[in-house]
């Protein structure tokens, strides 16, 4: 617990931590962050989303910056501290490979989300399953989940942070590891073979490395930090920080790795943890 008056650098995952999986932002979470910043603490989101997916209601909370693309992008205020991109050649390779296997996908760029030709219809049942696994409403549309996704843009791009693609089987992910040795291959939407999506990002990036880069920029130390997350991908962020909090609605691996488990995201979990840690 934060028993002293030392100012903290706080890292908060977005999906499942700051907002629920229907993109609902609890008012108590907004209040917690604003009060913590008034108390002199710095608050950054640390997310798999690219900047184009961080919608205005999140920025309106008041934040000190962000880590995006699972660690490929680091921003402090208006200052971009680090930004590593997939090359145009790598992007073309991914797009052509996905097309050759009839896998729908979307490109994640700070300038927007760019969906493949049939992503809107073919990815819907997969995202409905993802929502069902989280115990959420399955009566959703792609436009509700990705309101600004572009479906007629150029797919050979130079501004891509990472690419997510629908898995037809887990073998698609295993094959992507072999096909893209120059990139980092991961999955999301479920543990192991239950995964729903594969993703491909810049080699050797992680939330942990991005936290280290930002702390060096800020002149802060690991002991000054607290991380909040809900999923396996957040564990490297936990390892980079002095104290870690998992949401009660999070995955079992994440909760096992955390120093403290708070309430569910939609049951004031973030606010209650901020109170417990005496940030507010």
Number of C-alpha atoms within 10 A of each C-alpha: 13 16 9 9 10 12 16 23 24 24 26 24 27 22 21 23 27 25 18 18 21 16 14 13 19 18 12 16 23 18 14 21 25 17 16 20 20 12 14 14 20 18 22 23 24 30 26 24 25 25 21 16 21 16 11 9 10 16 13 9 14 14 17 17 21 29 31 27 29 26 29 25 26 25 20 17 12 8 9 13 15 15 15 18 19 23 16 15 12 21 24 16 15 23 22 14 15 18 14 9 10 12 19 23 27 23 28 25 23 18 12 18 23 23 24 22 17 13 18 19 12 16 20 17 15 17 20 18 16 20 18 14 13 19 11 15 13 17 8 15 16 18 11 10 14 14 12 15 20 16 16 10 14 10 20 18 18 15 18 27 28 26 24 21 26 25 23 16 13 16 11 17 24 13 11 20 16 11 14 17 10 15 20 17 23 17 22 20 18 16 13 10 12 13 18 23 25 22 21 25 28 23 16 11 17 22 29 19 17 26 27 17 16 19 18 12 11 11 8 14 15 17 13 17 23 23 27 30 33 29 24 18 20 27 24 15 28 26 17 22 24 17 21 25 26 33 28 23 22 21 18 13 16 22 23 12 18 21 14 18 22 22 17 19 27 22 16 17 24 31 24 18 22 20 14 15 17 14 26 19
